[in-house]
Amino acid sequence: MWQLFFDGASRTGPQGHVIAGVGVALVFPQNYVIPRAFSLTEPCSNNVAEYNALLIGMQIADEIGVKNLEAYGDSKLIVSQVCGEYEVRHEDLVPYFNATIFMAERFGNFYIDHV
């Protein structure tokens, strides 16, 4: 079982522009770590940044052939939406939620939890 740790953040920079980025770490079953960080090109909310982090991590895992994935993130909202505990109420999150569910189905086993 591979593990994915993801985090996204968005803030207003010194000139008033929104700056967003994501970080992911994939951990092999043998405890080897693949860390990645990305700047997002479009301004977005923290929740959109979190979804982007999860999706980027899942895409990397899929591309390298991971079949079983556990994902861990610090956004209770995102984790609870993907688990089906919360409904997606904000329209801007619906495409990210749908893409996450689509990606999750590409894995033999997918688990997500809040840390």
MDTraj code that builds the backbone (N, CA, C; nanometers):
import mdtraj as md
import numpy as np

residues = "MET TRP GLN LEU PHE PHE ASP GLY ALA SER ARG THR GLY PRO GLN GLY HIS VAL ILE ALA GLY VAL GLY VAL ALA LEU VAL PHE PRO GLN ASN TYR VAL ILE PRO ARG ALA PHE SER LEU THR GLU PRO CYS SER ASN ASN VAL ALA GLU TYR ASN ALA LEU LEU ILE GLY MET GLN ILE ALA ASP GLU ILE GLY VAL LYS ASN LEU GLU ALA TYR GLY ASP SER LYS LEU ILE VAL SER GLN VAL CYS GLY GLU TYR GLU VAL ARG HIS GLU ASP LEU VAL PRO TYR PHE ASN ALA THR ILE PHE MET ALA GLU ARG PHE GLY ASN PHE TYR ILE ASP HIS VAL".split()
xyz = np.array([
    [0.0848, -0.1177, 0.0000],
    [0.0000, 0.0000, 0.0000],
    [0.0897, 0.1245, 0.0000],
    [0.0697, 0.2101, -0.0983],
    [0.1399, 0.3381, -0.1058],
    [0.0640, 0.4412, -0.0246],
    [0.1359, 0.5416, 0.0227],
    [0.0737, 0.6510, 0.0954],
    [0.0981, 0.7823, 0.0221],
    [-0.0019, 0.8683, 0.0228],
    [0.0070, 1.0017, -0.0353],
    [-0.0278, 1.1019, 0.0732],
    [0.0629, 1.1958, 0.0973],
    [0.0373, 1.3065, 0.1881],
    [0.0271, 1.4315, 0.1018],
    [-0.0807, 1.5079, 0.1195],
    [-0.1025, 1.6238, 0.0325],
    [-0.1425, 1.7462, 0.1142],
    [-0.1066, 1.8634, 0.0613],
    [-0.1445, 1.9888, 0.1240],
    [-0.1463, 2.0979, 0.0179],
    [-0.2387, 2.1885, 0.0303],
    [-0.2484, 2.3025, -0.0602],
    [-0.2701, 2.4278, 0.0215],
    [-0.2268, 2.5413, -0.0330],
    [-0.2434, 2.6685, 0.0378],
    [-0.2599, 2.7808, -0.0624],
    [-0.3328, 2.8815, -0.0186],
    [-0.3566, 2.9996, -0.1002],
    [-0.3500, 3.1213, -0.0081],
    [-0.2843, 3.2276, -0.0535],
    [-0.2763, 3.3489, 0.0282],
    [-0.2645, 3.4700, -0.0624],
    [-0.2853, 3.5858, -0.0063],
    [-0.2691, 3.7096, -0.0805],
    [-0.1262, 3.7583, -0.0622],
    [-0.0563, 3.7831, -0.1738],
    [0.0826, 3.8273, -0.1705],
    [0.0939, 3.9761, -0.1419],
    [0.2170, 4.0273, -0.1367],
    [0.2414, 4.1675, -0.1025],
    [0.1742, 4.2686, -0.1972],
    [0.1623, 4.2375, -0.3246],
    [0.0980, 4.3273, -0.4206],
    [-0.0523, 4.3023, -0.4333],
    [-0.1084, 4.2191, -0.3477],
    [-0.2517, 4.1931, -0.3510],
    [-0.2929, 4.0804, -0.4424],
    [-0.1974, 4.0122, -0.5032],
    [-0.2290, 3.8990, -0.5901],
    [-0.2391, 3.7713, -0.5074],
    [-0.3285, 3.6824, -0.5488],
    [-0.3427, 3.5540, -0.4810],
    [-0.2327, 3.4599, -0.5295],
    [-0.1630, 3.4006, -0.4347],
    [-0.0555, 3.3052, -0.4629],
    [-0.0991, 3.1703, -0.4068],
    [-0.0905, 3.0662, -0.4880],
    [-0.1339, 2.9336, -0.4434],
    [-0.0306, 2.8291, -0.4815],
    [-0.0180, 2.7283, -0.3979],
    [0.0738, 2.6198, -0.4260],
    [0.0299, 2.4922, -0.3574],
    [0.0915, 2.3831, -0.3984],
    [0.0585, 2.2529, -0.3415],
    [0.1863, 2.1737, -0.3165],
    [0.1766, 2.0828, -0.2222],
    [0.2853, 1.9909, -0.1951],
    [0.2299, 1.8509, -0.1786],
    [0.3015, 1.7547, -0.2324],
    [0.2630, 1.6150, -0.2184],
    [0.3866, 1.5322, -0.1867],
    [0.3653, 1.4262, -0.1137],
    [0.4717, 1.3299, -0.0873],
    [0.4123, 1.1910, -0.1027],
    [0.4689, 1.1145, -0.1941],
    [0.4296, 0.9746, -0.2122],
    [0.5307, 0.8884, -0.1392],
    [0.4814, 0.7946, -0.0599],
    [0.5690, 0.7084, 0.0182],
    [0.5514, 0.5650, -0.0298],
    [0.6628, 0.5051, -0.0782],
    [0.6650, 0.3656, -0.1205],
    [0.6405, 0.2776, 0.0003],
    [0.5952, 0.1554, -0.0217],
    [0.5835, 0.0606, 0.0899],
    [0.7165, 0.0384, 0.1625],
    [0.8291, 0.0579, 0.0945],
    [0.9608, 0.0410, 0.1566],
    [1.0112, 0.1711, 0.2193],
    [0.9215, 0.2698, 0.2394],
    [0.9495, 0.3988, 0.3024],
    [1.0377, 0.4921, 0.2203],
    [1.0481, 0.4699, 0.0905],
    [1.1142, 0.5658, 0.0023],
    [1.0132, 0.6761, -0.0282],
    [1.0576, 0.8026, -0.0285],
    [0.9658, 0.9159, -0.0423],
    [0.9928, 0.9912, -0.1730],
    [0.8847, 1.0231, -0.2439],
    [0.8913, 1.1092, -0.3621],
    [0.8197, 1.2399, -0.3266],
    [0.8962, 1.3473, -0.2960],
    [0.8312, 1.4750, -0.2640],
    [0.8178, 1.5618, -0.3891],
    [0.7093, 1.6367, -0.3994],
    [0.6884, 1.7281, -0.5120],
    [0.6167, 1.8528, -0.4613],
    [0.6515, 1.9674, -0.5180],
    [0.5846, 2.0943, -0.4864],
    [0.5567, 2.1671, -0.6173],
    [0.4425, 2.2336, -0.6227],
    [0.4005, 2.3025, -0.7443],
    [0.3384, 2.4366, -0.7090],
    [0.3629, 2.5364, -0.7915],
    [0.2903, 2.6627, -0.7836],
    [0.1718, 2.6520, -0.8779],
    [0.0573, 2.7003, -0.8343],
    [-0.0607, 2.6995, -0.9196],
    [-0.0630, 2.8294, -1.0000],
    [-0.1006, 2.8207, -1.1259],
    [-0.0946, 2.9366, -1.2149],
    [-0.2152, 3.0278, -1.2029],
    [-0.3255, 2.9776, -1.1505],
    [-0.4477, 3.0570, -1.1375],
    [-0.4753, 3.0855, -0.9896],
    [-0.5220, 3.2054, -0.9586],
    [-0.5622, 3.2324, -0.8205],
    [-0.6780, 3.1413, -0.7806],
    [-0.6782, 3.0967, -0.6570],
    [-0.7837, 3.0067, -0.6121],
    [-0.7969, 3.0132, -0.4609],
    [-0.9023, 2.9518, -0.4108],
    [-0.9252, 2.9426, -0.2664],
    [-0.8367, 2.8329, -0.2067],
    [-0.8290, 2.8315, -0.0739],
    [-0.7558, 2.7249, -0.0061],
    [-0.8149, 2.5883, -0.0391],
    [-0.9470, 2.5792, -0.0462],
    [-1.0097, 2.4499, -0.0735],
    [-0.9770, 2.3995, -0.2141],
    [-0.9747, 2.4901, -0.3116],
    [-0.9366, 2.4501, -0.4473],
    [-0.7898, 2.4076, -0.4492],
    [-0.7045, 2.4771, -0.3755],
    [-0.5633, 2.4378, -0.3671],
    [-0.5494, 2.2988, -0.3050],
    [-0.6289, 2.2701, -0.2021],
    [-0.6245, 2.1374, -0.1398],
    [-0.6667, 2.0286, -0.2384],
    [-0.7751, 2.0519, -0.3103],
    [-0.8194, 1.9549, -0.4116],
    [-0.7118, 1.9366, -0.5179],
    [-0.6480, 2.0458, -0.5609],
    [-0.5408, 2.0345, -0.6599],
    [-0.4262, 1.9494, -0.6077],
    [-0.3912, 1.9676, -0.4811],
    [-0.2844, 1.8869, -0.4219],
    [-0.3202, 1.7391, -0.4257],
    [-0.4423, 1.7067, -0.3861],
    [-0.4867, 1.5672, -0.3875],
    [-0.4853, 1.5114, -0.5294],
    [-0.5397, 1.5873, -0.6231],
    [-0.5459, 1.5400, -0.7618],
    [-0.4084, 1.5227, -0.8239],
    [-0.3175, 1.6149, -0.7980],
    [-0.1811, 1.6030, -0.8520],
    [-0.1137, 1.4788, -0.7945],
    [-0.1282, 1.4574, -0.6640],
    [-0.0688, 1.3385, -0.6020],
    [-0.1268, 1.2101, -0.6579],
    [-0.2586, 1.2081, -0.6778],
    [-0.3228, 1.0895, -0.7342],
    [-0.2777, 1.0662, -0.8782],
    [-0.2620, 1.1728, -0.9539],
    [-0.2178, 1.1592, -1.0925],
    [-0.0757, 1.1040, -1.0997],
    [0.0121, 1.1539, -1.0140],
    [0.1495, 1.1021, -1.0104],
    [0.1479, 0.9536, -0.9742],
    [0.0701, 0.9178, -0.8731],
    [0.0607, 0.7776, -0.8314],
    [0.0101, 0.6906, -0.9460],
    [-0.0912, 0.7385, -1.0162],
    [-0.1460, 0.6633, -1.1294],
    [-0.0421, 0.6466, -1.2399],
    [0.0304, 0.7529, -1.2691],
    [0.1297, 0.7493, -1.3769],
    [0.2445, 0.6528, -1.3491],
    [0.2776, 0.6325, -1.2216],
    [0.3870, 0.5393, -1.1917],
    [0.3363, 0.3984, -1.1613],
    [0.2057, 0.3777, -1.1792],
    [0.1511, 0.2431, -1.1700],
    [0.1052, 0.1982, -1.0332],
    [0.0837, 0.2904, -0.9411],
    [0.0350, 0.2533, -0.8084],
    [-0.1063, 0.1964, -0.8210],
    [-0.1321, 0.0869, -0.7548],
    [-0.2635, 0.0231, -0.7586],
    [-0.3418, 0.0414, -0.6290],
    [-0.2716, 0.0530, -0.5168],
    [-0.3348, 0.0678, -0.3860],
    [-0.2806, 0.1941, -0.3204],
    [-0.3705, 0.2879, -0.2869],
    [-0.3266, 0.4186, -0.2390],
    [-0.4070, 0.4623, -0.1172],
    [-0.3330, 0.5058, -0.0147],
    [-0.3913, 0.5713, 0.1021],
    [-0.3530, 0.7183, 0.0933],
    [-0.4503, 0.8092, 0.1027],
    [-0.4233, 0.9526, 0.0946],
    [-0.4541, 1.0179, 0.2292],
    [-0.3680, 1.1105, 0.2696],
    [-0.3839, 1.1802, 0.3961],
    [-0.3663, 1.3295, 0.3742],
    [-0.4629, 1.4080, 0.4221],
    [-0.4557, 1.5522, 0.4091],
    [-0.5086, 1.6211, 0.5332],
    [-0.4771, 1.7506, 0.5462],
    [-0.5179, 1.8241, 0.6649],
    [-0.6479, 1.9026, 0.6467],
    [-0.7124, 1.8883, 0.5311],
    [-0.8395, 1.9565, 0.5078],
    [-0.9550, 1.8631, 0.5422],
    [-1.0180, 1.8886, 0.6552],
    [-1.1323, 1.8068, 0.6971],
    [-1.2438, 1.8150, 0.5936],
    [-1.2635, 1.9325, 0.5334],
    [-1.3685, 1.9490, 0.4335],
    [-1.3454, 1.8578, 0.3133],
    [-1.2262, 1.8635, 0.2553],
    [-1.1969, 1.7856, 0.1349],
    [-1.2069, 1.6359, 0.1650],
    [-1.1452, 1.5920, 0.2728],
    [-1.1473, 1.4499, 0.3084],
    [-1.2913, 1.4035, 0.3313],
    [-1.3700, 1.4825, 0.4033],
    [-1.5079, 1.4441, 0.4324],
    [-1.5951, 1.4442, 0.3077],
    [-1.5684, 1.5341, 0.2130],
    [-1.6430, 1.5328, 0.0878],
    [-1.6100, 1.4079, 0.0065],
    [-1.4822, 1.3754, -0.0044],
    [-1.4420, 1.2587, -0.0832],
    [-1.4931, 1.1296, -0.0183],
    [-1.4989, 1.1244, 0.1136],
    [-1.5521, 1.0062, 0.1839],
    [-1.7037, 0.9968, 0.1740],
    [-1.7700, 1.1035, 0.1322],
    [-1.9149, 1.1037, 0.1241],
    [-1.9840, 1.1473, 0.2515],
    [-1.9073, 1.1938, 0.3505],
    [-1.9652, 1.2393, 0.4762],
    [-2.0271, 1.3791, 0.4636],
    [-1.9668, 1.4644, 0.3795],
    [-2.0177, 1.5989, 0.3538],
    [-2.0574, 1.6072, 0.2077],
    [-2.1591, 1.6857, 0.1785],
    [-2.1925, 1.7105, 0.0387],
    [-2.1124, 1.8309, -0.0106],
    [-2.0939, 1.8379, -0.1408],
    [-2.0202, 1.9488, -0.2014],
    [-2.1212, 2.0593, -0.2300],
    [-2.1133, 2.1688, -0.1554],
    [-2.2115, 2.2761, -0.1671],
    [-2.1639, 2.3910, -0.2554],
    [-2.0344, 2.4135, -0.2613],
    [-1.9819, 2.5245, -0.3405],
    [-1.9575, 2.4789, -0.4839],
    [-2.0182, 2.5497, -0.5776],
    [-2.0101, 2.5113, -0.7185],
    [-1.8668, 2.5051, -0.7705],
    [-1.7778, 2.5902, -0.7169],
    [-1.6403, 2.5899, -0.7659],
    [-1.5652, 2.4629, -0.7266],
    [-1.6157, 2.3870, -0.6289],
    [-1.5494, 2.2628, -0.5864],
    [-1.6013, 2.1387, -0.6586],
    [-1.7184, 2.1476, -0.7214],
    [-1.7800, 2.0311, -0.7851],
    [-1.6891, 1.9665, -0.8900],
    [-1.6276, 2.0429, -0.9829],
    [-1.5413, 1.9763, -1.0820],
    [-1.4210, 1.9061, -1.0183],
    [-1.3677, 1.9622, -0.9116],
    [-1.2532, 1.9007, -0.8442],
    [-1.2965, 1.7735, -0.7715],
    [-1.4124, 1.7786, -0.7076],
    [-1.4665, 1.6600, -0.6417],
    [-1.4896, 1.5483, -0.7436],
    [-1.5546, 1.5819, -0.8554],
    [-1.5829, 1.4812, -0.9587],
    [-1.4542, 1.4210, -1.0143],
    [-1.3541, 1.5051, -1.0375],
    [-1.2255, 1.4550, -1.0883],
    [-1.1587, 1.3636, -0.9863],
    [-1.1712, 1.3973, -0.8576],
    [-1.1120, 1.3142, -0.7525],
    [-1.1788, 1.1772, -0.7480],
    [-1.3099, 1.1735, -0.7560],
    [-1.3820, 1.0455, -0.7550],
    [-1.3427, 0.9629, -0.8772],
    [-1.3329, 1.0269, -0.9935],
    [-1.2904, 0.9579, -1.1157],
    [-1.1504, 0.8980, -1.0978],
    [-1.0582, 0.9778, -1.0425],
    [-0.9214, 0.9279, -1.0217],
    [-0.9195, 0.8144, -0.9195],
    [-0.9982, 0.8258, -0.8144],
    [-1.0003, 0.7217, -0.7103],
    [-1.0411, 0.5869, -0.7676],
    [-1.1298, 0.5898, -0.8671],
    [-1.1756, 0.4655, -0.9291],
    [-1.0683, 0.3986, -1.0133],
    [-0.9603, 0.4687, -1.0439],
    [-0.8498, 0.4112, -1.1219],
    [-0.7621, 0.3188, -1.0366],
    [-0.7758, 0.3290, -0.9048],
    [-0.6953, 0.2468, -0.8143],
    [-0.7750, 0.1237, -0.7719],
    [-0.7047, 0.0134, -0.7494],
    [-0.7708, -0.1073, -0.7000],
    [-0.8307, -0.0826, -0.5627],
    [-0.7552, -0.0138, -0.4792],
    [-0.7996, 0.0250, -0.3452],
    [-0.7614, 0.1702, -0.3228],
    [-0.8556, 0.2491, -0.2741],
    [-0.8282, 0.3887, -0.2415],
    [-0.8910, 0.4203, -0.1082],
    [-0.8108, 0.4823, -0.0221],
    [-0.8539, 0.5202, 0.1125],
    [-0.8075, 0.6628, 0.1362],
    [-0.8900, 0.7443, 0.2013],
    [-0.8507, 0.8803, 0.2342],
    [-0.8875, 0.9086, 0.3790],
    [-0.7998, 0.9835, 0.4482],
    [-0.8254, 1.0152, 0.5880],
    [-0.7660, 1.1518, 0.6199],
    [-0.8182, 1.2100, 0.7259],
    [-0.7745, 1.3408, 0.7737],
    [-0.6603, 1.3245, 0.8734],
    [-0.5587, 1.4092, 0.8614],
    [-0.4490, 1.4095, 0.9596],
    [-0.4363, 1.5473, 1.0199],
])
top = md.Topology()
chain = top.add_chain()
for i, resn in enumerate(residues, 1):
    res = top.add_residue(resn, chain, resSeq=i)
    for name in ("N", "CA", "C"):
        top.add_atom(name, md.element.get_by_symbol(name[0]), res)
traj = md.Trajectory(xyz[None], top)
